[in-house]
Amino acid sequence: MAYTAKITVTLRQSILDVQGKAVEHALLNLGYGSVGSARIGKYIEVLINEVERGEAERICNEICLKLLSNPVMENYSFELEQVN
């Protein structure tokens, strides 16, 4: 059995998102005045070959903390989907 981890990594709210600001400015210049703000993040999918859901969650948390995100500047969240 395995799980697909669908991971989203975003900058913390207190960190200036320069890319998000550029997108926000571009959208306003294109006439989308109703856009209030934009933030940019990363989306990653990882296949975790584990039988136990709890173990797959533990592994996912570890790889997010050690490799996929910078805990000082970024938040992450994930969903696990069981794959047969």
C-alpha positions, -999 to 999 in steps of 0.1 A, spaced: 0 0 0 11 36 -6 0 72 -1 3 102 -23 12 132 -3 0 165 -18 21 192 -2 16 229 -3 44 252 9 38 290 13 56 319 29 45 329 63 22 359 64 48 380 81 73 374 52 71 398 22 61 377 -9 80 396 -37 67 373 -64 31 376 -51 34 414 -51 46 413 -87 16 391 -97 -8 413 -78 6 444 -95 4 428 -129 -32 417 -123 -42 452 -113 -25 466 -145 -45 441 -166 -77 455 -152 -85 431 -124 -92 458 -98 -111 434 -76 -79 414 -68 -69 423 -33 -37 403 -30 -17 374 -44 7 350 -28 30 325 -45 38 290 -31 50 256 -41 29 224 -48 47 190 -45 34 155 -48 54 126 -32 46 89 -33 52 73 1 53 35 2 40 27 37 11 5 49 3 26 80 -12 61 75 4 73 107 39 64 94 32 80 61 22 112 79 54 111 100 76 107 70 58 135 52 62 158 81 99 150 83 106 156 46 87 189 47 107 201 77 141 188 65 139 195 27 108 209 12 102 239 34 122 264 54 105 264 88 118 299 96 100 315 66 75 290 53 44 270 64 34 237 49 3 216 48 -4 183 32 -31 158 23 -26 120 21 -45 100 -5 -43 62 -3 -31 45 -35 -37 9 -41 
